[in-house]
Amino acid sequence: MPDAKNAFVKFSDIQKTYDGETLVVKNLNLEIPRGEFLTMLGPSGSGKTTTLMMLAGFEVPTQGTILLEGRSIDNMPPHKRDIGMVFQNYALFPHMTVEENLVFPLKVRKLGKAEIEAKIKRVLDMVRLGAHGKRRPGQLSGGQQQRVALARALVFDPKLVLMDEPLGALDKQLREQMQLEIKHIHENLGVTVVYVTHDQGEALTMSDRIAVFNDGVVQQVAAPAELYERPQNAFVAQFVGENNQLRGKVAAMNGETCKVEIPGAADVQALAVNVEVVGRPTVLSLRPERVKLNPAPGSFPNVFSARVAEVIYLGDHVRVRASVCGHDDFVIKLPNSEGIVQLESGTVITIGWKTEDCRALDAS
Amino acid sequence: MATMTVQIAGSPDGMPLRIKLQQVERWRKLKAFTLVLPLLLFILVAFVLPIGRMMFNAIHDETLLTLMPQTSAALSVWDGKDLPDERVYAALAKDLKQAWAQKITGMIAKRINYELPGAGGQVTSSARKAITLSAGPYKAALIEISPLWGQRDVWSLLKRGHSAYTAYYLLRSVDYQYGPESQIVASPPESAFFRNVFLRTLGISISVTAATLLLGFPVAYLLATLPPKTSNLLMIMIVLPFWTSLLVRTTAWVVLLQDHGIVNDVLMALHVTSQPVELIFNRVGTMVAMTHIQLPFTLLPIYSVMKTIPTTHVRAARSLGAGPFYAFWKVYFPQTLPGVAAGCLLTFILCLGYYVTPELVGGATDQMVGHFVALYTNEDLNWGMASALGAILLTATLLLYYVFNKLVGVDRLKMG
C-alpha cells in the first residue's frame, strides 16, 4: 500500500447518500499513488461511478474529504480541478469538429495559437486520427469517437484522467484493441488514471491495481494477479474470473489450512483465508482451470468423483460441467493442449485439486 | 460465380428480380397512399381549393366586363388619349339603361367607387336619368347628366374592366393605385396605410417571438433538467393555456389589465402609480396577450430538443476547464438552436395571422393584417381586397420560410 504522504489521490472516510436513507458509498478509504492505473471494478449500483463523479467534482461527498496532491478539493468546482475525463458515451460536442473539440480545453486555458496547434497535432497523432481533424463526431465510427474523447481528455496535460466505462459501447474486438491502446498511452505518458468498469477482463488487462466495489464498499484493492490468485472474500472470487463455489462448514482449523465438511460428501482440504472458527459455514472457491482430470493417486489431497453433465468445446479449451460433491454447476476447464479430451455426459470421472488452490472464504 | 449471376438475373418463375421488386414496392406504396388519401382529399377540398379560389379573387374581377358588356366591348378600340367617341357613349347609355332595369346599378357603382371614391353615386344617378334618353347623340347628353363621363379616368377604369384580370387590389394592398391614364401611382396619403399595417404585423410578430423566446428558454431548460415528478407538474402548468379557449384567455387579460383591473389596483395600492396605467387596448395589451398565448409554441420545441442533449456534454465541458456559463454558452446553447429556430418560426408564422387577440385587447393602431382581411370580407364585402391582403401575407410568409430554410435548414429543425 502506498503511504499517506505521497498519495496522489486520497479518499478519506467518504460517504455518499442521495436520498438521506441509503448509502451509495459507505466509508470509502482509498489511496492512489501518482502514475498509477487504478480500476474501480464492480457491478452496477456498487458505487464506483458515484466515487468517480465525486472525484471529478460532479457529486459532493455527504461526508469525508478527497485530497488531490495533499490538498482538499471539496470546495473546488469541476473546472478548476484540472482532471481529464472520458465519459461513457464519449460526450463529444456534436456541433464542433474533432479539432474544435480538442481545442476547447486549450482555448479555455488561453494558450497561444502555436502551442494549441502543436498540442492538437501531437494528440491526434497519438490516437492515430491525424486525417480526421476536420470531421464532426457524427461522421466517425464508434472507435474513432472513443479515440477523440480520449485525446480530448489528454490534450491539456491533466494531472489525472478519469474514465467512466469508456469502452462500453464498442464491440468486443475493438474493445480489446482499445484496452491495449489506452494501456500503452498510460505507460507512455505516465499520467494517473482512474478507470471505472464492470468488465473484469478489462480490469485485469489494463490496471496496475484494481479496487473491487460491491454494495458501496471496497471489497479488495490489489494488483490483477493478486486479485485473481488470492481473492479475499467470496464476492471478489466470484466477480473476478470464473469460480466454482462449494458450500460447507469448517470442520477443523489446521494453521494455514482447514478441513471443510461438505454436506453429503467427503471433507475438503482448503486454504483458510477468511475463516477462523470451527463450525461456521464457509464457501470454498476453486478456479475451474485448477482442477485436474484423472490425477495420479496420492498426488492431490482432494480427489473426488464427478458425473459429467455437459461438455462444451471452445477451441482452445473444453469446459466440462459436472456434478461434484452435490453441486451440479461445478465447472472444469481442460486445456486443449494434449488433444481433445473424449468425454460424454453421464460418464463418471475422477478429479483432484491442491489445497492451496481451494480457498475457504466467508459464506456471504 | 455462375450461380450468383443466375440468382441475380431471375427468380425461379423467370421474372427478372428488378421487376419483381418493383411490383412489391408498388403494392407497398399503394397501401401507404391509401392511408393518406382521406386526409389528402379533405385538405384538398376544404383547404387548398378554397384558398386557391380566394387567392384568385385578388387578381380576378369581371364585374365591369359582365355588367357593362357593351361599353367594355366598344372601349376595346379606344386609344385612351381623348374622350371616347359617340359610339362608346351610346354603348354606355345602353348598358346603364339595362343595368337600371335589372337593378344591378349598385354593383357597378360600388366597383367604380373602389377606384374613384365618390363616383359611385354619380353612376347610380346617371343610370336613373339615362332611362329618359331615347335617342342620341348620347355623348353630350351623358356629360350633361353627370360631369363624371367627361373625365378621362372613369373611361380608363372602364377600359381596364374589359379584362377579367386586374392588378388593382394587389396595388392597393401595397399603397399604389391606377392614375387617370392607367399608369401606376402612389395612393393618396389618406388611404395609404397598408404598408404600415404590414410593417406593424411584422413588428408585433417579431417582438412577440422574441418575448416568448426570452421567457420560454429558461423554463424549457428547467423542464428538461428537473426530475420527472417536478417537471411533469410544471409541464401541465405550461400546457394549461392550451386547455382553455383562446377567447377566454384573451378576455381574462382584459379583466386583469383594464383601468380598474387587478394589476392597476395593486399598482395603485402599492402607490407605484397614482392613476391607472393604460395596460390594455394598446400595444402593451396586445403584446402581453399574444406572448401568453404563443409561449407554449416556442417553448415546447426547445424543450424537446433540450431533452435529447445528454447531461454529460456540459459535464465534459466543465471537466475540460470551462466555467458554468462558458460551458452553457459554448456547448449547451448551440445544441438547442434547432429547437429555438423551430419554436420561433412556429410562433412567428402564427403571429402573422393573429386577428381575434388584437381585436379584443388592442387599440386602433394595433390592428394587424388579419383585422383588415376580416373587415373587407365581413363588412365591406370587398373580397378582392381581402384576397389581395391575404395573398400578400401568404406570399411573405412563404418567402420568409424560404429564406429561413436557406439560412437554417428546415431538415435540421426538431418540432417535437
Interface residues (C-beta under 8 A of the other chain):
Chain A: A56 G57 F58 P77 P78 H79 K80 R81 D82 I83 G84 M85 F87 Q88 N89 A91 L92 F93 P94 H95 F104 P105 V108 R109 R152 A153 F156 L162
Chain B: P310 T312 H313 R315 A316 A317 R318 S319 L320 G321 A322 G323 P324 Y326 A327 K330 V331 P334 Q335
